[in-house]
């Protein structure tokens, strides 16, 4: 299954199986449970976001009343990357007071302005990108909150034709006055950055914030020198003469990045690129997804390159 496939195509409902007179899904070894009463083929590998979207469709089908999907679930429907822990529940928002979580569905009680309730092409009701960003900023925490926020801010900027600062100010203005988590929401929104090039880069920045190391510039360009064009680095610390690169596997294996090159050619081109960058920044540091997930591992990698918490520079 690809990210563009409709997850509903793989859903198997106990109710439908019963009406068809077929074998109950929970007795079918070829199926695995999605949520109560809903199953999917066990041999189909799903990404975290695909699995969550499947649970959203199952939840919508199971409920008699129309639901508005919000928070992390809205972000997932808008295609924003998120950590697995942030997608443990399906999130919906309804008017009322008492919050509750049942059957893996977390019900938030609040009103959503009509202009921020969007009907998707698949018929689901979802909070707008902007409202979802505000909800996540208010309820999320570092480092994971930056994965969906960076993505949503970038998409909103493209959709509206606005620059980064305009988008951030508009989102901050949406945070309800006196609402719980208002200060946190504004803090997280102002730290979001549309320039982040990947989920790994967003996660890394969230960890850097918690580590209190100097924050880098993002997507910095350096002239190649050997031909027209620039080399772009993920992170740059000019005061430290150091650049940083998040090395996701896609850079070396995904067809959209390798563009027909062999693994050896990809590695050689990357080495040549790094040699050119080192003419501008003598020191470089690289890390991968597992490193970014572990704050301690990332701290050690950064410290080895001279990137240490700001408070230690005064000791």
Steps between C-alpha positions, in 0.01 A plus 500: 500500500629845409434826686256602224288181520157523663531313833128413493563250221675267745249525788301191593198560722361233733152637436533471122651150525206394716248637251682321218492175695879474495747387765537746790813709442643429845523131401674571172880455539557712190361808678625718784295731724478874429250586773196335649300348217747587223789308348748520212724257306785392729752469218475865393774717647374843606686813599412665830290763323322242281409291804364806678296611199355149481391530864344839417291348220400210722399742776293709259324191367428366850339817636139588427566872539726708278840565655748785457854362504744736668841532667745226393232323295432813296872544445522139378217560254686810375808285440716631785769266641475407867660270754325172575434600862302803382269280292398257772141633507257629239408860590158659449352824632138555600315770695449432870702473818611153605798360313523127460698229326331180395587229248812692404309820424587813699211746507594864555227740608519837325337704229669532160416800281303394193765637266752261652293185442592357161328222304764290324445336163453166678210647703675528836466816707836629618641805676674737260879492478512823701268380776677165519832683536363705791358190670824306466708796616286529814491129586829364363850499640855515374660345309212332315275804470727654236448220245136590424542873574784555252305313234170680562663845508672424170174382340302798630764742366481338157119491504465867597804639321626642830848510646598313814455791742154583364385142547635478855336827606168387353520169687592667828196722450278191479593373846189563714558755776503348844515148361699226669844471346494845338858585605624160386319536168656836426845375600478196276352692207778759511758222497347329195693553176374441148859465376542163671570253223383175660342339803848404619616859487194613696558232763866599523414866558258401775772303672749787458254732669472266797878458511538880504773497236542798264222483242622470141397681185303277264543409133808716453651527151870498413631561145631180345799664335555226243185589304194727528269421787506456876541224754232517769559381856226408745656683796765770526680640804708782345641614834637149552614447139287185501224359283263214580318245287212272588565179307173327430505169314302655215803707398685180411226259396182681386470527122397866516839581654731246335363581152634184343842512667656194661565491874872554435426802280269650763769463768768651276280796405421560866870491590579749223219723621631489858852586381363810326303605809808463722665779306240725665451312830804294610303281739201286423279269704246240385235293674208277412145426612594279796740768622234769474253288696747473790579834663806355671642354179446823311658697786815288479521538122457877516742537791769315304469777240522775761126570514424505873228655719529878517513502880825299491678764297495721811645239735 
